[in-house]
Amino acid sequence: MEEEDEVPGPGVTLLTRAECHLCEDARLVVERVTTDLGLGWREVSVAEAPELGRRFAEELPVLFIDGVQRDFWSIDEARLRRLLSPG
């Protein structure tokens, strides 16, 4: 794992917290899209990265693609597909 205060690096990363219904919904969307596109992704809990939890506390879940925050609260499936599709 990166330093606690660093934004996640390359790839698709979903920042979540326990017992969060929005996080559960986001996880399903990210899993569906990345599976359809043959891509991997990872989930990072704010319990594992407390500094990120403090930085993004009001926005969870947060979706990062290659270290850039791309979405939060509710992950838009069509937008995620566009962002991850080549070309």
CORZIMO-V490743 format. One record per residue. SS is DSSP state (alpha for helix, beta for strand, coil for the rest). PSI is psi in radians with two decimals (999 if undefined). D_LAST is the distance of its C-alpha to the last C-alpha in whole Angstrom. Layout:
# CORZIMO-V490743
ss: <SS/SS>
psi: <PSI/PSI>
d_last: <D_LAST/D_LAST>
This chain:
# CORZIMO-V490743
ss: <coil/coil/coil/coil/coil/coil/coil/coil/coil/coil/coil/beta/beta/beta/beta/beta/coil/coil/coil/coil/alpha/alpha/alpha/alpha/alpha/alpha/alpha/alpha/alpha/alpha/alpha/alpha/alpha/alpha/alpha/alpha/alpha/coil/coil/coil/coil/beta/beta/beta/beta/coil/coil/coil/coil/alpha/alpha/alpha/alpha/alpha/alpha/coil/coil/coil/coil/coil/coil/beta/beta/beta/beta/coil/coil/beta/beta/beta/beta/beta/coil/coil/coil/coil/alpha/alpha/alpha/alpha/alpha/alpha/alpha/alpha/coil/coil/coil>
psi: <2.56/3.03/2.57/-0.60/0.09/2.47/2.47/2.59/-2.46/2.65/-2.94/2.17/2.32/2.09/2.15/3.03/2.80/2.66/0.84/1.91/-0.58/-0.64/-0.69/-0.78/-0.78/-0.72/-0.75/-0.74/-0.85/-0.75/-0.80/-0.84/-0.83/-0.63/-0.81/-0.61/-0.01/0.57/2.73/2.92/2.93/2.70/2.35/2.16/2.53/-0.32/-0.54/-0.42/1.29/-0.56/-0.72/-0.66/-0.71/-0.73/-0.63/0.35/-0.66/-0.01/-0.02/2.47/2.73/2.32/2.22/2.41/2.07/0.73/0.02/2.25/2.13/-0.41/2.83/2.89/-1.24/2.12/2.14/1.98/-0.78/-0.73/-0.76/-0.73/-0.76/-0.78/-0.58/-0.20/2.38/2.63/999>
d_last: <30/29/32/33/32/28/25/23/21/18/17/17/21/23/26/29/33/35/37/34/33/30/29/29/27/24/25/25/21/20/21/20/16/16/18/16/13/15/15/18/20/23/26/28/31/33/36/34/33/36/34/31/33/35/32/30/33/33/29/29/27/24/21/19/16/16/19/18/20/18/20/24/27/25/21/19/18/15/14/14/12/9/10/9/7/4/0>
